């Protein structure tokens, strides 16, 4: 009877013990994860510095960061928490529209961070960001999931955790220390930050590039903003060449066409052409896609 009583007491404590282990205190979470978070420095062909961002180890010799952190650079160096520096040797997966890239670099015996499920997050849930805001490497900040957004067809996690230029590409962690997102941008006033979901990273891991690329292959065209892609269409519209403007618009990338800026311009084209049915559809699509994050900017 005594043994049975002790077993009942022990089993009764398991959920609490498991919960304490699952929801690690911030200091424990940070100590566990910081060795896997890196600072990334980019350079031009003359080795002049271009920019700085963050990243994290996602697998052996594989580091995740934002596409915009490394795009347009000739080379990049990765600095680990212990001060060690290695060079990026190639690009193994990437997506301009998702603003994510996986680069190849020697990670040694440092552990990879585990990926979680951003779809399990709830508004109000505590999250943590680790990165190098303004060059302050391995900085921890905490906050809440404040909303979920769609911007130009991309799913974004809106967060209150402070991030700043240099934070781009760092991991967004849940209370279990799993990566649920990649910090990407912030509002111009700094009130909210945004992160791409971990599911996008998972997809890149499953679908790597057929041929390893160099950083210089990540051209600015692949990271062009909707506004820059729409310039040629806007010129035709301003010249009142509405049919040509519509035809040019239809050749643009899907994310640009579906963006707020794209649908707004299409609305104007259709109105000027007096095609009121399509104009109403385009205007409605613009309203629906108008992000509350329209003042969002890169934090690199």
Secondary structure, 3 states (H helix, E strand, C coil): CHHHHHHHHHHHHHHHHHHHHHCCCHHHHHHHHHHHEEEEEEECCCCCEEEEEEEEEEECCEEEECHHHHCCCCEEEEECCCCCEEECCEEEEEECCCCEEEEECCCCCCCCCCECCHHHCCCCCEEEEEEEECCEEEEEEEEEEEEEEEECCEEEEEECCCCCCCCCCCEEECCCCCEEEEEEEEECCCCCEEEEEHHHHHHHHHCCCCCCECHHHCCHHHHCCHHHHCHHHHHHHHCCCHHHHHHHHCCCCHHHHHCHHHHHHHHHHHHHCCCHHHHHHHHHHHHHHCCCCCCEEECC
